[in-house]
Amino acid sequence: MKRIIVFLFIITTLQASANDSLMSVYPSNWWVGMKNRNLQLMIRSKNIAEIIPVYKLSANGIPLADGITLKSVHHVENPNYVFLDLVIAANAKPGIRVLEFVVPGYHLRIQYELMAKSKEDCKTRALGITSKDFLYLMIPDRFSNGDPSNDVVPGYRDQTSDRTNMWARHGGDFKGIENHLDYFKQLGVTALWLTPIIENNTDRMEEGGNKIAGYHGYWFTDHYEVDKRLGGDSGYLAFCNAAHKKGIKVVQDAIYNHISKEHFFATDPPTSDWINNWPKFTPPNHREETLFDPYGSAYDKKVMLDGWFTDHLPDLNQRNPFLATFLIQHAIWSTEYFGVDGWRVDTYKYCDEQFLNNVNAALEKEFPGITIFGEAWVNSVIGNAYFTQNTMGAAFKHNANSVIDFQTCFAILSGMGLSQGWTEGVNKLYMTMAQDLVYKNPLRNCIFMDNHDMDRVYSVVDEDLDRLKLGLTWLLTLRGIPQLYYGTEVLMKNKKTNTDATVREDFPGGWKGDPVNRFTTAGRTAQENEAFNYVSTLANYRKNSSALTTGKTTQFIPFRGLYTYFRYDNRQTIIVIANTGNNSAKPRWNTYTERTAGFTKLKNVITGQTLTFDEIELKPKECLVGELVN
């Protein structure tokens, strides 16, 4: 995202002179017509506090420019920062304003633009993500290189782009993703989640004995700059616009918890409490239970919330009101500027809880229907539900309208494992679904089989396509918002080997000269095409199925590895049957009559074949999705 850098013209009372020192203003612009008319500017420049004084202002403030009232000026410990509290008039018009500050010896003029809020918000952009969507997660650097000219950007600390090195940057970018929008449409994808796109201008960092580049995007160095190696502000905006024109939504990845040690918040913090500092490096305990444990320790909770993930990722203190406002305004700015449709919030469970509710509420106020997925890798269904709107009696109530559903992920993986234990295999999946009563709306849960931090699912199932199909079936027919990790549909595989890089390989065909191009039918093997076609067929059917996207669920206790559930509404009834047992099995139709009454046949969603109930028998590892018909 773009940071406005302007020249400060400082005119002394004796003679005019131009000062060529750089000034940064955050947010870099704003909009008229916002529901919250308050705006706090952070101005950063060498000793700016000497130029903008703390005025004595009445409660009504003073006019600063046309349609802008100055309510307060805040100095902080660091004289390189000044914070201005502004109010934008309800009838303010778009245009460039000049913010003037006159003190003895100086006349400071700052140009600041107020833009018109998009009339397309919540119509064709900023739409939110719902259970009707199908998310596709990717790492932009590893998906496709559409513009090799930006692989190495002069002035950035890391000057390496090397596809032979799994820890280096590889050159993927927004243009590469944009070039494959039709591929996503064919697959049935309706929304793209990109790992963070904010500037990561860092050296390669030591992690696990490896020198790793910030190719993944999680090491922010400037919130208001989109990484130029991906295409910068203009490239991201062009990509978002192109995706929306194709009817594909965009989810942006936020990080409120931490920053890179190269971020100016770390090298030149505005206040001494901007960062959660410790006498020595202290990592979090990763125990979300400390937040809702009725018997929990205050010390354990502090370590959980304020510990540093690594020694090069300073932990942000969102309890600082200036920092909190900066982060909230950045989320609003990004949504309005780029039109993103939802937010996946990284390391959600490590952030100050009230801050999270505040930023979520602020986003929803400006963009009704916007979706916030909290990413909380948790140990229980209760832990999962705690970080979203729920029905539990916890002392703190989170307001996020969605959550990354790790517990359903673990249950799907267990089901694909084919175990017949009382609480394992499909029994674990059944039991996990049975606990949905703790969620206010489980249809908003984002469900998945793997992601960029986990072993790839095709390797987890020992490259068994039948077992993978079991997982894909559950992914696309269970309640919630399904998310697929890039390449799963063409059988990309690997496990983590002391590094995440092994599960973040380049998509074959995303680079000119790749020996294999899995974006095309001809470039895929027969088995890869079988997997792709399975996902595409089921996902595209799901798009138009009210039962699968918004319907109710009835599930039956698994019997000898046979797991059956129905998705239904007043328009259609879908049956999903999976045989995870060791022997062929026929469905127990006499136990399903509460959902099958009035029907005698079903149409196989994958093959199109119509079968009577009595004809159906499933082999081991076979699954069936059928629409009931008369």
C-alpha positions in Angstrom: 0.0 0.0 0.0 1.2 3.4 -0.8 2.7 5.8 1.7 2.5 9.4 0.6 5.9 11.1 0.9 5.8 14.8 0.5 8.3 17.6 0.6 7.9 19.9 3.5 8.1 23.5 2.6 9.2 25.3 5.7 9.3 29.0 5.3 11.1 31.0 7.9 9.8 34.5 8.8 13.0 35.9 7.3 13.3 34.1 4.0 11.7 31.3 2.0 13.6 28.0 1.8 12.7 24.4 0.8 13.5 21.7 3.3 14.2 18.4 1.4 13.7 16.1 4.4 11.0 13.5 3.9 7.7 13.5 5.7 5.3 10.5 5.9 1.6 10.9 6.6 -0.5 8.0 7.6 -3.1 7.2 6.4 -1.8 8.5 3.0 -5.3 9.7 2.1 -8.9 9.3 3.3 -12.4 9.5 2.0 -15.5 11.7 2.4 -18.7 9.9 3.2 -17.3 7.5 5.8 -19.7 6.6 8.6 -17.0 7.4 11.2 -16.0 10.9 10.4 -13.1 10.9 12.9 -9.6 10.5 11.5 -6.2 10.4 13.2 -3.2 11.3 11.2 0.2 10.1 12.2 2.9 12.5 10.9 6.4 11.2 10.9 9.4 13.4 10.2 12.6 14.4 11.9 11.7 16.5 15.0 8.3 17.2 13.6 7.1 17.9 17.2 9.2 21.1 17.1 7.2 22.3 14.1 3.6 21.3 15.0 2.9 22.4 18.6 0.3 21.2 21.0 -2.5 23.8 20.5 -4.9 24.7 23.2 -8.2 24.0 21.5 -11.8 24.3 22.5 -14.0 21.2 22.6 -15.3 22.1 19.1 -11.7 22.4 17.7 -10.7 24.8 14.9 -11.1 24.7 11.2 -7.9 23.3 9.6 -9.1 23.2 5.9 -12.3 23.1 4.0 -14.4 20.3 5.6 -11.7 19.4 8.1 -11.7 20.3 11.8 -8.6 19.9 14.0 -9.7 18.6 17.4 -6.4 17.7 19.1 -2.7 17.6 18.6 -0.7 14.9 20.4 3.0 14.8 21.1 4.5 11.5 22.3 7.9 10.5 23.7 9.5 10.4 20.3 9.7 14.0 18.7 9.7 12.4 15.3 5.9 11.8 15.5 2.9 14.0 15.9 -0.7 12.7 16.0 -3.6 14.9 14.7 -7.2 14.2 15.6 -9.4 15.4 12.8 -13.1 15.4 12.0 -14.3 15.3 8.4 -17.5 17.2 7.8 -20.5 15.2 6.7 -20.9 17.5 3.7 -17.2 17.6 2.8 -16.4 17.3 -0.9 -13.6 15.2 -2.5 -10.4 17.1 -3.3 -6.9 18.0 -2.1 -6.7 20.0 1.1 -3.8 22.0 2.4 -3.2 21.5 6.1 -1.4 24.6 7.4 0.5 25.0 10.7 2.0 28.4 11.5 4.4 28.9 14.4 7.1 31.5 15.0 9.7 30.9 12.3 7.8 28.3 10.4 4.9 28.0 8.0 4.2 24.3 7.3 1.9 23.2 4.4 0.8 19.6 3.9 -1.3 18.5 1.0 -3.8 15.9 1.9 -6.4 14.2 -0.4 -9.9 13.3 0.5 -11.3 11.0 -2.1 -14.9 10.0 -2.9 -15.9 6.7 -1.2 -16.7 4.1 -3.8 -20.4 3.7 -4.7 -19.6 0.0 -5.5 -18.8 -0.9 -1.9 -20.9 -3.9 -0.8 -22.2 -4.2 -4.4 -19.2 -5.4 -6.5 -16.4 -4.9 -4.0 -16.0 -5.2 -0.2 -18.7 -7.9 -0.5 -17.8 -10.3 2.3 -17.3 -14.0 2.1 -20.1 -16.4 2.8 -20.8 -20.1 2.8 -21.7 -19.8 -0.9 -18.0 -19.1 -1.6 -15.0 -21.4 -2.3 -11.7 -20.0 -1.1 -8.3 -20.7 -2.7 -5.3 -20.0 -0.6 -1.9 -19.2 -2.2 1.4 -17.6 -1.6 1.8 -15.0 -4.4 5.6 -15.5 -4.6 5.1 -19.2 -5.3 2.1 -19.2 -7.7 3.0 -17.6 -11.0 5.5 -15.0 -12.3 3.7 -12.6 -14.6 6.2 -9.8 -14.5 9.9 -10.8 -14.2 11.0 -7.2 -14.2 10.0 -6.8 -10.6 11.7 -10.0 -9.3 14.5 -7.9 -7.8 13.8 -4.3 -6.8 16.6 -1.8 -6.4 16.9 -0.4 -2.9 15.4 -3.4 -1.2 17.6 -5.2 1.4 17.1 -8.6 -0.2 18.5 -8.5 -3.8 18.0 -12.2 -4.5 15.5 -14.1 -6.6 16.5 -17.7 -7.0 14.0 -20.6 -7.7 16.7 -23.2 -7.0 16.7 -22.0 -3.3 13.6 -23.0 -1.5 14.2 -20.2 1.1 14.6 -17.4 -1.4 12.1 -15.4 -3.3 11.0 -16.9 -6.6 9.3 -14.0 -8.4 5.6 -14.8 -8.3 3.4 -11.7 -8.4 -0.1 -10.2 -8.8 0.2 -10.3 -12.6 0.9 -14.0 -12.5 -2.3 -14.6 -10.5 -4.3 -12.3 -12.7 -3.2 -14.2 -15.7 -4.9 -17.3 -14.3 -8.2 -16.0 -13.2 -10.0 -18.2 -15.8 -8.3 -21.2 -14.2 -9.9 -20.4 -10.9 -13.3 -19.9 -12.6 -12.9 -23.4 -14.2 -12.0 -24.9 -10.9 -15.1 -23.4 -9.2 -13.2 -21.0 -7.0 -15.1 -17.8 -6.0 -12.6 -16.1 -3.7 -8.8 -15.8 -3.5 -6.9 -15.5 -0.2 -3.4 -14.3 -0.7 -0.8 -14.5 2.1 0.2 -10.9 3.1 1.0 -8.5 0.3 2.4 -5.7 2.5 6.1 -4.7 2.0 8.6 -7.1 3.5 11.8 -5.1 3.0 14.0 -7.3 5.2 17.3 -9.1 5.0 17.0 -12.9 4.9 16.5 -14.1 8.5 17.8 -17.0 10.4 15.1 -19.5 11.3 15.7 -23.2 12.0 19.3 -22.9 10.8 18.2 -21.5 7.4 18.5 -18.1 5.9 14.9 -17.4 4.9 13.5 -14.5 2.8 10.2 -12.8 3.5 8.6 -14.4 0.5 5.6 -15.4 2.5 4.8 -11.8 3.4 4.5 -12.1 7.2 7.3 -9.6 8.1 5.8 -6.2 7.6 8.2 -3.2 7.2 5.7 -0.5 6.1 2.0 -1.0 6.4 1.2 1.6 3.6 3.4 0.0 1.0 2.4 -3.1 -1.0 5.6 -5.1 -1.8 7.0 -3.9 -5.1 8.2 -7.4 -6.0 4.6 -8.5 -6.1 3.6 -5.4 -8.2 3.2 -2.7 -5.7 0.1 -0.6 -5.0 -0.9 -0.3 -8.7 -0.4 -4.0 -9.4 -2.5 -5.0 -6.4 -5.3 -2.6 -7.3 -5.3 -3.8 -10.9 -5.4 -7.4 -9.7 -8.3 -6.8 -7.3 -10.2 -5.0 -10.0 -9.6 -7.7 -12.5 -10.7 -10.4 -10.0 -13.9 -8.5 -9.2 -14.7 -8.2 -12.9 -14.5 -12.0 -13.2 -16.8 -12.4 -10.2 -13.9 -13.5 -7.9 -13.5 -12.0 -4.4 -10.2 -11.2 -2.7 -9.3 -11.8 1.0 -6.4 -9.9 2.4 -4.2 -11.3 5.1 -3.7 -9.0 8.2 -1.1 -9.1 10.9 -1.9 -7.0 14.0 0.3 -9.1 16.3 3.8 -8.3 15.2 6.1 -6.6 12.7 9.6 -7.0 11.3 12.5 -5.7 13.3 13.2 -3.6 10.2 9.9 -1.7 10.5 10.3 1.9 11.6 7.9 1.1 14.5 10.7 -1.1 15.8 13.7 1.0 14.8 12.1 4.3 15.7 9.0 3.6 17.9 6.7 6.5 18.8 6.4 5.5 22.4 8.3 3.2 24.8 5.2 0.9 25.1 4.6 0.6 21.3 6.3 -2.8 21.5 5.7 -5.4 24.2 9.3 -5.5 25.5 10.8 -8.1 27.8 14.1 -8.2 29.7 15.1 -11.1 27.5 13.5 -12.9 24.5 10.2 -14.4 25.7 8.1 -16.5 23.2 4.4 -17.0 23.8 3.3 -20.2 25.5 0.8 -20.8 22.6 -1.9 -21.8 25.1 -5.2 -20.1 24.1 -6.7 -21.7 27.2 -5.1 -18.9 29.3 -7.6 -16.5 27.8 -10.7 -18.3 28.9 -9.6 -20.5 31.7 -11.7 -19.7 34.7 -8.8 -20.7 36.9 -6.1 -19.1 34.7 -3.0 -17.2 35.7 -2.5 -13.5 34.8 1.2 -14.3 34.2 0.4 -17.1 31.7 -2.1 -14.8 29.9 0.5 -12.0 29.6 3.1 -14.4 28.2 0.5 -15.7 25.7 -0.5 -12.2 24.5 2.8 -10.3 24.7 5.4 -12.9 23.9 7.4 -12.6 20.7 7.0 -15.2 18.0 10.7 -15.0 17.1 13.5 -12.7 18.1 13.1 -10.8 14.8 9.4 -10.2 15.0 8.7 -7.5 17.7 5.3 -8.0 19.3 3.0 -5.0 19.0 1.1 -3.6 22.0 -2.4 -2.9 20.6 -3.4 -1.5 24.0 -1.5 1.7 23.0 -4.4 3.9 21.7 -2.3 5.5 18.9 -1.1 2.1 17.6 -4.6 0.7 17.8 -6.0 3.6 15.8 -3.2 3.2 13.3 -4.0 -0.5 12.7 -7.7 0.0 12.6 -7.5 2.9 10.1 -5.1 0.8 8.0 -7.6 -2.0 7.7 -10.3 0.4 6.7 -8.0 2.2 4.3 -7.0 -1.1 2.6 -10.6 -2.2 2.3 -11.7 1.0 0.7 -8.7 1.6 -1.5 -8.4 -1.9 -2.9 -12.0 -3.1 -2.4 -11.0 -6.3 -0.6 -13.9 -8.5 0.4 -12.6 -10.0 3.6 -9.8 -10.3 6.1 -8.0 -13.3 7.4 -6.3 -12.2 10.6 -3.0 -14.0 11.3 -2.0 -15.0 14.8 -5.5 -13.9 16.0 -5.3 -15.5 19.4 -2.1 -13.6 20.3 -3.6 -10.1 20.0 -5.3 -8.0 22.6 -8.9 -9.1 22.7 -10.6 -5.8 23.0 -8.5 -4.4 20.2 -9.7 -7.2 18.0 -13.3 -6.5 18.7 -12.7 -2.8 18.0 -11.1 -3.3 14.6 -13.8 -5.8 13.6 -16.5 -3.4 14.6 -14.9 -0.5 12.8 -14.6 -2.6 9.6 -18.2 -3.8 9.8 -19.5 -0.3 10.5 -18.0 1.0 7.2 -18.5 -2.2 5.2 -21.6 -4.1 6.4 -21.1 -7.8 5.5 -17.3 -7.7 5.5 -15.9 -11.0 6.7 -13.1 -11.4 9.3 -11.6 -14.9 9.6 -9.6 -15.2 12.9 -6.7 -17.6 12.5 -6.3 -19.4 15.8 -4.6 -22.8 15.8 -6.3 -24.2 18.8 -6.5 -27.4 20.8 -10.3 -27.8 21.1 -13.7 -27.0 19.7 -14.2 -24.7 22.6 -11.0 -22.9 21.8 -12.1 -22.6 18.2 -15.5 -21.2 19.1 -14.0 -18.8 21.6 -12.5 -16.6 18.9 -15.7 -16.1 17.0 -19.3 -15.3 17.8 -20.4 -18.1 20.1 -23.0 -19.3 22.5 -20.7 -20.0 25.4 -20.6 -18.2 28.7 -17.0 -17.0 28.5 -16.2 -13.8 30.4 -15.0 -12.1 27.1 -17.2 -12.3 24.0 -15.4 -12.1 20.6 -17.3 -10.5 17.7 -15.4 -11.9 14.7 -18.0 -13.2 12.3 -15.9 -16.2 11.1 -13.0 -18.3 12.2 -10.4 -20.6 10.6 -11.8 -23.9 11.8 -8.8 -26.0 12.7 -10.8 -28.5 14.6 -12.8 -29.5 11.6 -9.5 -29.7 9.6 -8.1 -32.1 12.2 -11.3 -34.1 12.1 -11.3 -34.4 8.3 -7.6 -35.5 8.4 -8.6 -38.1 11.0 -11.4 -39.3 8.8 -9.1 -39.7 5.8 -6.8 -41.7 8.1 -9.4 -44.5 8.0 -9.0 -45.3 11.7 -12.0 -47.2 13.3 -11.4 -46.0 16.8 -14.3 -44.8 19.0 -13.1 -41.2 18.9 -10.9 -41.4 15.8 -11.5 -41.5 12.0 -15.0 -40.5 10.9 -16.1 -40.8 14.5 -13.9 -37.8 15.2 -15.5 -35.9 12.3 -19.0 -36.9 13.6 -18.1 -35.8 17.1 -16.6 -32.5 15.9 -19.8 -31.6 14.0 -21.9 -32.6 17.0 -20.3 -29.8 18.9 -21.4 -27.0 16.5 -23.9 -25.9 19.2 -21.1 -23.7 20.6 -21.0 -21.5 17.5 -23.5 -18.8 16.8 -23.3 -19.6 13.1 -21.1 -22.5 12.1 -21.9 -21.8 8.4 -19.4 -19.0 8.7 -16.6 -21.3 9.7 -13.7 -21.6 7.2 -12.9 -25.3 6.8 -9.9 -26.8 5.1 -7.6 -29.8 4.9 -4.2 -28.1 4.9 -2.5 -24.7 4.5 0.9 -23.1 4.1 1.9 -24.1 7.7 1.0 -27.8 7.4 2.1 -30.9 5.6 0.3 -31.1 2.2 -2.7 -33.2 2.4 -1.9 -35.5 -0.5 1.3 -36.5 1.3 -0.6 -36.9 4.5 -2.8 -39.5 2.8 0.2 -41.3 1.4 -0.6 -40.1 -2.2 -3.8 -42.2 -2.1 -6.2 -40.4 -4.5 -9.3 -42.3 -3.1 -8.5 -41.0 0.4 -7.9 -37.5 -0.9 -11.4 -37.7 -2.6 -12.9 -38.5 0.8 -11.4 -35.3 2.2 -12.4 -33.2 -0.8 -15.9 -34.5 -0.6 -16.2 -33.5 3.1 -14.5 -30.2 2.4 -17.1 -29.2 -0.3 -20.2 -30.6 1.3 -19.9 -30.0 5.1 -21.2 -26.8 6.6 -19.0 -23.8 6.3 -16.8 -22.0 3.8 -14.4 -24.4 2.1 -10.8 -23.4 1.5 -8.3 -25.2 -0.8 -4.6 -24.8 -0.6 -3.0 -24.0 -4.0 -2.0 -27.0 -6.0 -4.0 -29.6 -4.0 -6.3 -29.9 -7.0 -3.3 -31.1 -9.1 -1.8 -33.3 -6.4 1.0 -31.1 -5.3 2.6 -32.9 -2.4 5.3 -32.7 0.3 5.8 -32.6 4.1 7.6 -30.1 6.2 11.2 -31.1 6.8 12.4 -28.6 9.5 11.0 -25.9 7.3 7.8 -24.6 5.8 9.4 -24.1 2.5 8.9 -27.7 1.4 5.1 -27.2 1.4 5.4 -23.9 -0.4 6.8 -25.0 -3.7 6.1 -23.2 -7.0 3.0 -24.1 -8.9 4.1 -26.1 -12.0 3.6 -24.0 -15.1 3.6 -20.6 -13.3 6.9 -19.6 -14.7 7.9 -19.3 -18.4 10.0 -22.3 -19.4 8.6 -24.7 -16.7 8.9 -28.2 -18.0 5.4 -29.1 -16.7 2.3 -26.9 -16.9 -0.5 -28.1 -14.6 -2.7 -25.2 -15.5 -3.7 -27.1 -18.6 -5.3 -30.4 -19.2 -2.5 -31.5 -21.5 0.1 -30.6 -18.9 -1.5 -32.8 -16.2 -1.2 -36.6 -15.8 -4.3 -38.7 -15.9 -4.4 -38.9 -12.1 -3.9 -35.1 -11.7 -6.7 -34.5 -14.2 -8.9 -36.9 -12.2 -8.3 -34.9 -9.0 -8.8 -31.5 -10.8 -12.0 -32.7 -12.5 -13.3 -34.0 -9.2 -12.8 -30.7 -7.4 -14.1 -28.7 -10.4 -17.3 -30.8 -10.8 -18.2 -30.8 -7.1 -17.3 -27.1 -6.6 -19.2 -25.9 -9.6 -22.2 -28.0 -8.5 -21.9 -26.6 -5.0 -22.1 -23.0 -6.4 -25.7 -23.6 -7.5 -26.8 -25.9 -4.6 -28.8 -24.1 -1.9 -28.6 -27.2 0.3 -24.8 -27.4 0.2 -24.2 -23.7 0.7 -26.9 -22.6 3.1 -28.9 -25.7 4.0 -29.3 -27.5 7.3 -27.4 -30.7 8.3 -28.5 -34.0 9.6 -25.8 -36.5 10.4 -25.9 -40.2 11.5 -23.6 -42.0 13.8 -20.9 -43.7 11.7 -21.5 -47.5 11.4 -18.5 -49.7 10.7 -16.7 -46.8 9.0 -19.7 -45.7 7.0 -20.4 -42.0 7.6 -23.6 -40.5 6.3 -25.1 -37.0 6.5 -27.6 -34.9 4.6 -27.6 -31.3 3.6 -31.1 -30.0 2.9 -33.5 -27.1 2.6 -37.0 -26.7 1.2 -35.7 -26.9 -2.4 -33.3 -29.9 -2.4 -31.9 -32.7 -0.3 -28.3 -33.9 -0.7 -26.9 -37.2 0.7 -23.2 -37.6 1.4 -21.9 -41.1 2.1 -18.3 -42.1 2.7 -17.1 -45.6 3.3 -13.9 -45.6 5.5 -14.3 -49.2 6.5 -12.3 -52.2 5.2 -15.2 -53.8 3.4 -17.8 -52.8 0.8 -21.0 -51.5 2.4 -24.5 -50.7 1.6 -26.1 -47.6 3.2 -28.6 -48.3 6.0 -31.6 -46.8 4.3 -34.0 -47.8 7.0 -32.2 -45.5 9.4 -32.3 -42.5 7.1 -36.1 -42.3 6.6 -36.4 -39.0 8.4 -34.6 -37.4 5.5 -35.3 -39.8 2.6 -39.1 -40.1 3.0 -40.7 -39.4 -0.4 -37.6 -40.3 -2.3 -36.5 -43.6 -3.9 -33.6 -42.5 -6.1 -30.6 -40.2 -6.2 -28.6 -38.5 -8.9 -24.8 -38.9 -8.5 -23.5 -35.3 -8.5 -20.1 -36.4 -10.0 -21.2 -38.9 -12.6 -24.7 -37.7 -13.4 -26.0 -41.2 -13.1 -29.4 -41.8 -11.5 -29.6 -44.8 -9.1 -32.3 -46.4 -6.9 -31.3 -46.6 -3.3 -31.1 -50.4 -3.5 -28.5 -50.2 -6.2 -26.0 -48.4 -4.1 -23.0 -50.1 -2.6 -19.8 -48.4 -1.7 -16.3 -49.9 -1.9 -13.7 -49.1 0.8 -12.5 -45.5 0.5 -15.4 -44.7 -1.9 -17.7 -41.7 -1.4 -20.9 -40.6 -3.0 -22.7 -37.2 -3.2 -26.2 -37.6 -4.5 -29.2 -35.3 -5.0 -32.4 -37.1 -3.9 -35.0 -37.4 -6.7 -38.3 -39.0 -7.1 
